[in-house]
Amino acid sequence: MSRQASGLMAWVIQRATSLYLALFLSYLLIHFTLQAPSDHAALVAWATHPLVALGLVLFVPVLLAHAWIGIRDVLIDYVHSLGPRIGLLTLFAFVFIASGLWAYKAIVTAGLQG
């Protein structure tokens, strides 16, 4: 695969993830504006609804993929030395993996309490 094709794939993924993020965040904004849960039990009941839970579970990897592609492209374009670029990419990879694991732990914990 040529470098141009991989750049095109990153562009497509970035646009697809941004579309999902925009739609899901719009749904959350509208839902919480019009039907804010009255208490914690109502929030947990809403979050454990299968479609909402699916949306939340998909949100985490989509957000992390979007962030990874964005930061990767910035580092590739603006950090010209190979050593610091690889170091920063590795650092961000660990941060994103840890963030994803933490987010899934929070979602699973909330689901088990509901």
Secondary structure, 3 states (H helix, E strand, C coil): CCHHHHHHHHHHHHHHHHHHHHHHHHHHHHHHHHCCCCCHHHHHHHHCCHHHHHHHHHHHHHHHHHHHHHHHHHHHHHCCCHHHHHHHHHHHHHHHHHHHHHHHHHHHHHHHHC
